Amino acid sequence: MSKTKLQAYWKENLRYLLILLLIWFAVSYGAGILFADALNSVRLGGFKLGFWFAQQGSIYVFVILIFVYVWLMNKLDEKYDVHEK
């Protein structure tokens, strides 16, 4: 792989990481702490939604983001022809 292609690959990889980590931060910090009072007016499974995000929701979102990252990286690997054969 050429140096410019390698740099483009890593730049796109880091962009994906940054976006996914920002989503996780927004869900865990925003929904679990900043907007907890507003979310507490809604109930999910008998618990207030703000409490649920602080205790469970951010973990579920993180696991989903792992699968999204794997899918994105597989597509990126195919784009730059570094995928497993």
Biopython code that builds the backbone (N, CA, C, O; Angstrom):
import numpy as np
from Bio.PDB.StructureBuilder import StructureBuilder

atoms = [
    (1, "MET", "N", (0.856, -1.172, 0.000)),
    (1, "MET", "CA", (0.000, 0.000, 0.000)),
    (1, "MET", "C", (0.901, 1.234, 0.000)),
    (1, "MET", "O", (1.879, 1.297, 0.745)),
    (2, "SER", "N", (0.568, 2.200, -0.829)),
    (2, "SER", "CA", (1.380, 3.411, -0.903)),
    (2, "SER", "C", (1.181, 4.263, 0.351)),
    (2, "SER", "O", (0.208, 4.106, 1.089)),
    (3, "LYS", "N", (2.114, 5.148, 0.558)),
    (3, "LYS", "CA", (2.084, 5.980, 1.760)),
    (3, "LYS", "C", (0.851, 6.890, 1.793)),
    (3, "LYS", "O", (0.242, 7.064, 2.849)),
    (4, "THR", "N", (0.483, 7.466, 0.655)),
    (4, "THR", "CA", (-0.694, 8.344, 0.622)),
    (4, "THR", "C", (-1.977, 7.549, 0.851)),
    (4, "THR", "O", (-2.903, 8.028, 1.506)),
    (5, "LYS", "N", (-2.026, 6.334, 0.309)),
    (5, "LYS", "CA", (-3.193, 5.484, 0.526)),
    (5, "LYS", "C", (-3.279, 5.060, 1.994)),
    (5, "LYS", "O", (-4.366, 5.016, 2.570)),
    (6, "LEU", "N", (-2.142, 4.755, 2.584)),
    (6, "LEU", "CA", (-2.097, 4.376, 3.994)),
    (6, "LEU", "C", (-2.530, 5.534, 4.885)),
    (6, "LEU", "O", (-3.271, 5.330, 5.847)),
    (7, "GLN", "N", (-2.084, 6.726, 4.580)),
    (7, "GLN", "CA", (-2.489, 7.905, 5.357)),
    (7, "GLN", "C", (-3.986, 8.166, 5.225)),
    (7, "GLN", "O", (-4.645, 8.518, 6.204)),
    (8, "ALA", "N", (-4.519, 7.996, 4.030)),
    (8, "ALA", "CA", (-5.958, 8.194, 3.825)),
    (8, "ALA", "C", (-6.758, 7.144, 4.599)),
    (8, "ALA", "O", (-7.808, 7.448, 5.165)),
    (9, "TYR", "N", (-6.257, 5.913, 4.620)),
    (9, "TYR", "CA", (-6.913, 4.833, 5.358)),
    (9, "TYR", "C", (-6.987, 5.166, 6.849)),
    (9, "TYR", "O", (-8.048, 5.046, 7.462)),
    (10, "TRP", "N", (-5.870, 5.582, 7.427)),
    (10, "TRP", "CA", (-5.840, 5.879, 8.860)),
    (10, "TRP", "C", (-6.615, 7.147, 9.195)),
    (10, "TRP", "O", (-7.218, 7.247, 10.264)),
    (11, "LYS", "N", (-6.598, 8.104, 8.293)),
    (11, "LYS", "CA", (-7.378, 9.322, 8.526)),
    (11, "LYS", "C", (-8.867, 8.995, 8.587)),
    (11, "LYS", "O", (-9.582, 9.514, 9.443)),
    (12, "GLU", "N", (-9.331, 8.146, 7.691)),
    (12, "GLU", "CA", (-10.734, 7.755, 7.684)),
    (12, "GLU", "C", (-11.069, 6.891, 8.909)),
    (12, "GLU", "O", (-12.147, 7.017, 9.488)),
    (13, "ASN", "N", (-10.142, 6.025, 9.292)),
    (13, "ASN", "CA", (-10.317, 5.208, 10.484)),
    (13, "ASN", "C", (-10.450, 6.088, 11.732)),
    (13, "ASN", "O", (-11.339, 5.863, 12.553)),
    (14, "LEU", "N", (-9.591, 7.066, 11.875)),
    (14, "LEU", "CA", (-9.655, 7.965, 13.031)),
    (14, "LEU", "C", (-10.922, 8.813, 13.027)),
    (14, "LEU", "O", (-11.458, 9.143, 14.085)),
    (15, "ARG", "N", (-11.393, 9.160, 11.847)),
    (15, "ARG", "CA", (-12.644, 9.907, 11.754)),
    (15, "ARG", "C", (-13.808, 9.062, 12.264)),
    (15, "ARG", "O", (-14.659, 9.552, 13.005)),
    (16, "TYR", "N", (-13.840, 7.785, 11.862)),
    (16, "TYR", "CA", (-14.876, 6.877, 12.366)),
    (16, "TYR", "C", (-14.806, 6.768, 13.892)),
    (16, "TYR", "O", (-15.824, 6.847, 14.580)),
    (17, "LEU", "N", (-13.597, 6.587, 14.402)),
    (17, "LEU", "CA", (-13.428, 6.473, 15.856)),
    (17, "LEU", "C", (-13.928, 7.716, 16.574)),
    (17, "LEU", "O", (-14.636, 7.613, 17.576)),
    (18, "LEU", "N", (-13.570, 8.870, 16.078)),
    (18, "LEU", "CA", (-13.970, 10.121, 16.711)),
    (18, "LEU", "C", (-15.487, 10.272, 16.723)),
    (18, "LEU", "O", (-16.069, 10.638, 17.744)),
    (19, "ILE", "N", (-16.120, 9.994, 15.604)),
    (19, "ILE", "CA", (-17.579, 10.116, 15.518)),
    (19, "ILE", "C", (-18.265, 9.152, 16.475)),
    (19, "ILE", "O", (-19.189, 9.539, 17.191)),
    (20, "LEU", "N", (-17.817, 7.892, 16.491)),
    (20, "LEU", "CA", (-18.451, 6.902, 17.362)),
    (20, "LEU", "C", (-18.217, 7.209, 18.837)),
    (20, "LEU", "O", (-19.118, 7.012, 19.652)),
    (21, "LEU", "N", (-17.038, 7.684, 19.194)),
    (21, "LEU", "CA", (-16.776, 8.048, 20.586)),
    (21, "LEU", "C", (-17.569, 9.287, 21.007)),
    (21, "LEU", "O", (-17.991, 9.394, 22.158)),
    (22, "LEU", "N", (-17.768, 10.208, 20.089)),
    (22, "LEU", "CA", (-18.600, 11.372, 20.395)),
    (22, "LEU", "C", (-20.054, 10.963, 20.628)),
    (22, "LEU", "O", (-20.724, 11.515, 21.501)),
    (23, "ILE", "N", (-20.537, 10.002, 19.854)),
    (23, "ILE", "CA", (-21.895, 9.491, 20.072)),
    (23, "ILE", "C", (-21.990, 8.844, 21.446)),
    (23, "ILE", "O", (-22.944, 9.080, 22.188)),
    (24, "TRP", "N", (-20.994, 8.024, 21.781)),
    (24, "TRP", "CA", (-21.015, 7.357, 23.088)),
    (24, "TRP", "C", (-20.952, 8.382, 24.219)),
    (24, "TRP", "O", (-21.660, 8.249, 25.217)),
    (25, "PHE", "N", (-20.114, 9.395, 24.070)),
    (25, "PHE", "CA", (-20.016, 10.435, 25.082)),
    (25, "PHE", "C", (-21.339, 11.176, 25.232)),
    (25, "PHE", "O", (-21.784, 11.439, 26.349)),
    (26, "ALA", "N", (-21.965, 11.511, 24.108)),
    (26, "ALA", "CA", (-23.238, 12.227, 24.163)),
    (26, "ALA", "C", (-24.307, 11.403, 24.859)),
    (26, "ALA", "O", (-25.113, 11.938, 25.620)),
    (27, "VAL", "N", (-24.315, 10.101, 24.600)),
    (27, "VAL", "CA", (-25.321, 9.242, 25.238)),
    (27, "VAL", "C", (-25.006, 9.051, 26.716)),
    (27, "VAL", "O", (-25.896, 9.192, 27.556)),
    (28, "SER", "N", (-23.773, 8.737, 27.045)),
    (28, "SER", "CA", (-23.453, 8.435, 28.441)),
    (28, "SER", "C", (-23.444, 9.689, 29.310)),
    (28, "SER", "O", (-23.982, 9.677, 30.417)),
    (29, "TYR", "N", (-22.850, 10.749, 28.829)),
    (29, "TYR", "CA", (-22.780, 11.974, 29.634)),
    (29, "TYR", "C", (-24.038, 12.816, 29.480)),
    (29, "TYR", "O", (-24.589, 13.310, 30.464)),
    (30, "GLY", "N", (-24.485, 12.977, 28.246)),
    (30, "GLY", "CA", (-25.657, 13.818, 27.995)),
    (30, "GLY", "C", (-26.935, 13.216, 28.540)),
    (30, "GLY", "O", (-27.631, 13.838, 29.342)),
    (31, "ALA", "N", (-27.247, 11.985, 28.096)),
    (31, "ALA", "CA", (-28.499, 11.366, 28.525)),
    (31, "ALA", "C", (-28.439, 10.905, 29.971)),
    (31, "ALA", "O", (-29.453, 10.937, 30.669)),
    (32, "GLY", "N", (-27.275, 10.478, 30.433)),
    (32, "GLY", "CA", (-27.162, 9.961, 31.795)),
    (32, "GLY", "C", (-27.000, 11.023, 32.852)),
    (32, "GLY", "O", (-27.338, 10.783, 34.011)),
    (33, "ILE", "N", (-26.488, 12.209, 32.493)),
    (33, "ILE", "CA", (-26.217, 13.238, 33.495)),
    (33, "ILE", "C", (-26.903, 14.559, 33.158)),
    (33, "ILE", "O", (-27.713, 15.052, 33.944)),
    (34, "LEU", "N", (-26.588, 15.137, 31.999)),
    (34, "LEU", "CA", (-27.084, 16.473, 31.673)),
    (34, "LEU", "C", (-28.592, 16.536, 31.483)),
    (34, "LEU", "O", (-29.249, 17.443, 31.994)),
    (35, "PHE", "N", (-29.139, 15.576, 30.750)),
    (35, "PHE", "CA", (-30.564, 15.597, 30.432)),
    (35, "PHE", "C", (-31.365, 14.592, 31.251)),
    (35, "PHE", "O", (-32.496, 14.261, 30.896)),
    (36, "ALA", "N", (-30.787, 14.108, 32.335)),
    (36, "ALA", "CA", (-31.455, 13.083, 33.146)),
    (36, "ALA", "C", (-32.777, 13.582, 33.706)),
    (36, "ALA", "O", (-33.759, 12.839, 33.710)),
    (37, "ASP", "N", (-32.826, 14.818, 34.178)),
    (37, "ASP", "CA", (-34.073, 15.344, 34.743)),
    (37, "ASP", "C", (-35.180, 15.403, 33.698)),
    (37, "ASP", "O", (-36.325, 15.051, 33.982)),
    (38, "ALA", "N", (-34.843, 15.844, 32.496)),
    (38, "ALA", "CA", (-35.847, 15.914, 31.438)),
    (38, "ALA", "C", (-36.287, 14.514, 31.005)),
    (38, "ALA", "O", (-37.461, 14.293, 30.707)),
    (39, "LEU", "N", (-35.346, 13.573, 30.973)),
    (39, "LEU", "CA", (-35.677, 12.214, 30.556)),
    (39, "LEU", "C", (-36.437, 11.436, 31.628)),
    (39, "LEU", "O", (-37.099, 10.444, 31.321)),
    (40, "ASN", "N", (-36.346, 11.876, 32.872)),
    (40, "ASN", "CA", (-37.001, 11.151, 33.960)),
    (40, "ASN", "C", (-38.524, 11.220, 33.891)),
    (40, "ASN", "O", (-39.204, 10.496, 34.618)),
    (41, "SER", "N", (-39.063, 12.066, 33.041)),
    (41, "SER", "CA", (-40.518, 12.117, 32.892)),
    (41, "SER", "C", (-41.042, 10.914, 32.099)),
    (41, "SER", "O", (-42.244, 10.649, 32.086)),
    (42, "VAL", "N", (-40.137, 10.195, 31.442)),
    (42, "VAL", "CA", (-40.498, 8.999, 30.679)),
    (42, "VAL", "C", (-40.019, 7.777, 31.459)),
    (42, "VAL", "O", (-38.942, 7.795, 32.055)),
    (43, "ARG", "N", (-40.822, 6.723, 31.452)),
    (43, "ARG", "CA", (-40.442, 5.490, 32.146)),
    (43, "ARG", "C", (-40.182, 4.380, 31.136)),
    (43, "ARG", "O", (-40.873, 4.264, 30.124)),
    (44, "LEU", "N", (-39.178, 3.573, 31.431)),
    (44, "LEU", "CA", (-38.814, 2.437, 30.592)),
    (44, "LEU", "C", (-38.653, 1.220, 31.497)),
    (44, "LEU", "O", (-37.717, 1.156, 32.295)),
    (45, "GLY", "N", (-39.549, 0.270, 31.375)),
    (45, "GLY", "CA", (-39.483, -0.922, 32.209)),
    (45, "GLY", "C", (-39.678, -0.625, 33.683)),
    (45, "GLY", "O", (-39.144, -1.340, 34.530)),
    (46, "GLY", "N", (-40.427, 0.410, 34.003)),
    (46, "GLY", "CA", (-40.677, 0.768, 35.392)),
    (46, "GLY", "C", (-39.654, 1.717, 35.986)),
    (46, "GLY", "O", (-39.825, 2.180, 37.114)),
    (47, "PHE", "N", (-38.604, 2.012, 35.257)),
    (47, "PHE", "CA", (-37.559, 2.917, 35.742)),
    (47, "PHE", "C", (-37.602, 4.221, 34.961)),
    (47, "PHE", "O", (-38.015, 4.253, 33.802)),
    (48, "LYS", "N", (-37.176, 5.281, 35.602)),
    (48, "LYS", "CA", (-37.094, 6.568, 34.919)),
    (48, "LYS", "C", (-36.024, 6.480, 33.834)),
    (48, "LYS", "O", (-34.974, 5.868, 34.031)),
    (49, "LEU", "N", (-36.305, 7.101, 32.682)),
    (49, "LEU", "CA", (-35.421, 6.979, 31.525)),
    (49, "LEU", "C", (-34.029, 7.552, 31.791)),
    (49, "LEU", "O", (-33.038, 6.985, 31.330)),
    (50, "GLY", "N", (-33.933, 8.654, 32.519)),
    (50, "GLY", "CA", (-32.623, 9.214, 32.851)),
    (50, "GLY", "C", (-31.790, 8.256, 33.679)),
    (50, "GLY", "O", (-30.592, 8.103, 33.439)),
    (51, "PHE", "N", (-32.414, 7.609, 34.654)),
    (51, "PHE", "CA", (-31.727, 6.609, 35.474)),
    (51, "PHE", "C", (-31.316, 5.420, 34.617)),
    (51, "PHE", "O", (-30.205, 4.906, 34.751)),
    (52, "TRP", "N", (-32.224, 4.979, 33.725)),
    (52, "TRP", "CA", (-31.927, 3.833, 32.880)),
    (52, "TRP", "C", (-30.712, 4.106, 31.994)),
    (52, "TRP", "O", (-29.842, 3.245, 31.855)),
    (53, "PHE", "N", (-30.645, 5.306, 31.390)),
    (53, "PHE", "CA", (-29.480, 5.633, 30.555)),
    (53, "PHE", "C", (-28.205, 5.676, 31.382)),
    (53, "PHE", "O", (-27.152, 5.236, 30.918)),
    (54, "ALA", "N", (-28.285, 6.192, 32.582)),
    (54, "ALA", "CA", (-27.090, 6.265, 33.425)),
    (54, "ALA", "C", (-26.615, 4.873, 33.824)),
    (54, "ALA", "O", (-25.411, 4.651, 33.953)),
    (55, "GLN", "N", (-27.534, 3.935, 34.023)),
    (55, "GLN", "CA", (-27.167, 2.610, 34.503)),
    (55, "GLN", "C", (-26.988, 1.580, 33.396)),
    (55, "GLN", "O", (-26.072, 0.760, 33.461)),
    (56, "GLN", "N", (-27.842, 1.608, 32.386)),
    (56, "GLN", "CA", (-27.840, 0.558, 31.371)),
    (56, "GLN", "C", (-27.669, 1.077, 29.946)),
    (56, "GLN", "O", (-26.950, 0.478, 29.147)),
    (57, "GLY", "N", (-28.319, 2.169, 29.636)),
    (57, "GLY", "CA", (-28.402, 2.638, 28.256)),
    (57, "GLY", "C", (-27.067, 2.910, 27.605)),
    (57, "GLY", "O", (-26.856, 2.552, 26.447)),
    (58, "SER", "N", (-26.164, 3.537, 28.332)),
    (58, "SER", "CA", (-24.868, 3.859, 27.723)),
    (58, "SER", "C", (-24.069, 2.594, 27.429)),
    (58, "SER", "O", (-23.283, 2.560, 26.482)),
    (59, "ILE", "N", (-24.267, 1.557, 28.238)),
    (59, "ILE", "CA", (-23.578, 0.288, 27.974)),
    (59, "ILE", "C", (-24.132, -0.350, 26.707)),
    (59, "ILE", "O", (-23.369, -0.830, 25.869)),
    (60, "TYR", "N", (-25.465, -0.360, 26.560)),
    (60, "TYR", "CA", (-26.071, -0.917, 25.350)),
    (60, "TYR", "C", (-25.635, -0.153, 24.112)),
    (60, "TYR", "O", (-25.328, -0.757, 23.084)),
    (61, "VAL", "N", (-25.605, 1.162, 24.202)),
    (61, "VAL", "CA", (-25.174, 1.977, 23.066)),
    (61, "VAL", "C", (-23.720, 1.676, 22.724)),
    (61, "VAL", "O", (-23.369, 1.596, 21.547)),
    (62, "PHE", "N", (-22.871, 1.508, 23.735)),
    (62, "PHE", "CA", (-21.472, 1.194, 23.492)),
    (62, "PHE", "C", (-21.326, -0.143, 22.762)),
    (62, "PHE", "O", (-20.524, -0.249, 21.834)),
    (63, "VAL", "N", (-22.077, -1.148, 23.158)),
    (63, "VAL", "CA", (-22.005, -2.450, 22.492)),
    (63, "VAL", "C", (-22.485, -2.332, 21.047)),
    (63, "VAL", "O", (-21.885, -2.923, 20.149)),
    (64, "ILE", "N", (-23.547, -1.585, 20.816)),
    (64, "ILE", "CA", (-24.035, -1.367, 19.450)),
    (64, "ILE", "C", (-22.975, -0.644, 18.618)),
    (64, "ILE", "O", (-22.772, -0.972, 17.450)),
    (65, "LEU", "N", (-22.304, 0.334, 19.215)),
    (65, "LEU", "CA", (-21.261, 1.078, 18.502)),
    (65, "LEU", "C", (-20.079, 0.181, 18.142)),
    (65, "LEU", "O", (-19.417, 0.412, 17.130)),
    (66, "ILE", "N", (-19.806, -0.837, 18.954)),
    (66, "ILE", "CA", (-18.744, -1.786, 18.614)),
    (66, "ILE", "C", (-19.098, -2.514, 17.320)),
    (66, "ILE", "O", (-18.257, -2.653, 16.431)),
    (67, "PHE", "N", (-20.341, -2.976, 17.216)),
    (67, "PHE", "CA", (-20.762, -3.663, 15.995)),
    (67, "PHE", "C", (-20.774, -2.718, 14.795)),
    (67, "PHE", "O", (-20.434, -3.130, 13.685)),
    (68, "VAL", "N", (-21.156, -1.469, 14.998)),
    (68, "VAL", "CA", (-21.123, -0.478, 13.917)),
    (68, "VAL", "C", (-19.686, -0.247, 13.472)),
    (68, "VAL", "O", (-19.421, -0.142, 12.275)),
    (69, "TYR", "N", (-18.750, -0.167, 14.424)),
    (69, "TYR", "CA", (-17.344, 0.033, 14.091)),
    (69, "TYR", "C", (-16.801, -1.145, 13.284)),
    (69, "TYR", "O", (-16.070, -0.944, 12.314)),
    (70, "VAL", "N", (-17.146, -2.355, 13.670)),
    (70, "VAL", "CA", (-16.694, -3.536, 12.927)),
    (70, "VAL", "C", (-17.221, -3.480, 11.499)),
    (70, "VAL", "O", (-16.477, -3.739, 10.554)),
    (71, "TRP", "N", (-18.494, -3.143, 11.335)),
    (71, "TRP", "CA", (-19.087, -3.051, 10.002)),
    (71, "TRP", "C", (-18.393, -1.963, 9.173)),
    (71, "TRP", "O", (-18.066, -2.180, 8.006)),
    (72, "LEU", "N", (-18.170, -0.786, 9.787)),
    (72, "LEU", "CA", (-17.497, 0.305, 9.078)),
    (72, "LEU", "C", (-16.076, -0.078, 8.682)),
    (72, "LEU", "O", (-15.635, 0.234, 7.576)),
    (73, "MET", "N", (-15.361, -0.747, 9.572)),
    (73, "MET", "CA", (-13.980, -1.113, 9.271)),
    (73, "MET", "C", (-13.916, -2.183, 8.179)),
    (73, "MET", "O", (-12.995, -2.173, 7.363)),
    (74, "ASN", "N", (-14.867, -3.090, 8.155)),
    (74, "ASN", "CA", (-14.894, -4.081, 7.070)),
    (74, "ASN", "C", (-15.103, -3.397, 5.724)),
    (74, "ASN", "O", (-14.467, -3.759, 4.735)),
    (75, "LYS", "N", (-15.991, -2.414, 5.687)),
    (75, "LYS", "CA", (-16.213, -1.668, 4.447)),
    (75, "LYS", "C", (-14.969, -0.852, 4.080)),
    (75, "LYS", "O", (-14.613, -0.756, 2.906)),
    (76, "LEU", "N", (-14.312, -0.268, 5.079)),
    (76, "LEU", "CA", (-13.103, 0.517, 4.830)),
    (76, "LEU", "C", (-11.974, -0.380, 4.325)),
    (76, "LEU", "O", (-11.236, 0.000, 3.416)),
    (77, "ASP", "N", (-11.841, -1.562, 4.909)),
    (77, "ASP", "CA", (-10.822, -2.506, 4.456)),
    (77, "ASP", "C", (-11.044, -2.912, 3.006)),
    (77, "ASP", "O", (-10.090, -3.021, 2.235)),
    (78, "GLU", "N", (-12.303, -3.135, 2.634)),
    (78, "GLU", "CA", (-12.595, -3.468, 1.244)),
    (78, "GLU", "C", (-12.296, -2.301, 0.309)),
    (78, "GLU", "O", (-11.808, -2.491, -0.806)),
    (79, "LYS", "N", (-12.593, -1.094, 0.777)),
    (79, "LYS", "CA", (-12.359, 0.107, -0.042)),
    (79, "LYS", "C", (-10.882, 0.260, -0.359)),
    (79, "LYS", "O", (-10.517, 0.606, -1.483)),
    (80, "TYR", "N", (-10.020, 0.003, 0.636)),
    (80, "TYR", "CA", (-8.578, 0.171, 0.442)),
    (80, "TYR", "C", (-7.873, -1.148, 0.132)),
    (80, "TYR", "O", (-6.644, -1.215, 0.122)),
    (81, "ASP", "N", (-8.657, -2.191, -0.121)),
    (81, "ASP", "CA", (-8.142, -3.502, -0.517)),
    (81, "ASP", "C", (-7.146, -4.073, 0.490)),
    (81, "ASP", "O", (-6.081, -4.564, 0.115)),
    (82, "VAL", "N", (-7.501, -4.002, 1.755)),
    (82, "VAL", "CA", (-6.696, -4.620, 2.819)),
    (82, "VAL", "C", (-7.525, -5.626, 3.606)),
    (82, "VAL", "O", (-7.151, -6.024, 4.709)),
    (83, "HIS", "N", (-8.651, -6.032, 3.032)),
    (83, "HIS", "CA", (-9.538, -6.963, 3.726)),
    (83, "HIS", "C", (-8.977, -8.389, 3.668)),
    (83, "HIS", "O", (-8.121, -8.709, 2.844)),
    (84, "GLU", "N", (-9.482, -9.219, 4.558)),
    (84, "GLU", "CA", (-9.086, -10.625, 4.569)),
    (84, "GLU", "C", (-9.738, -11.332, 3.407)),
    (84, "GLU", "O", (-10.864, -11.014, 3.024)),
    (85, "LYS", "N", (-9.050, -12.267, 2.862)),
    (85, "LYS", "CA", (-9.566, -12.968, 1.677)),
    (85, "LYS", "C", (-10.082, -14.316, 2.024)),
    (85, "LYS", "O", (-10.552, -15.041, 1.147)),
]
sb = StructureBuilder()
sb.init_structure("model")
sb.init_model(0)
sb.init_chain("A")
sb.init_seg("    ")
for serial, (resi, resn, name, xyz) in enumerate(atoms, 1):
    if name == "N":
        sb.init_residue(resn, " ", resi, " ")
    sb.init_atom(name, np.array(xyz, "f"), 0.0, 1.0, " ", f" {name:<3s}", serial, name[0])
structure = sb.get_structure()
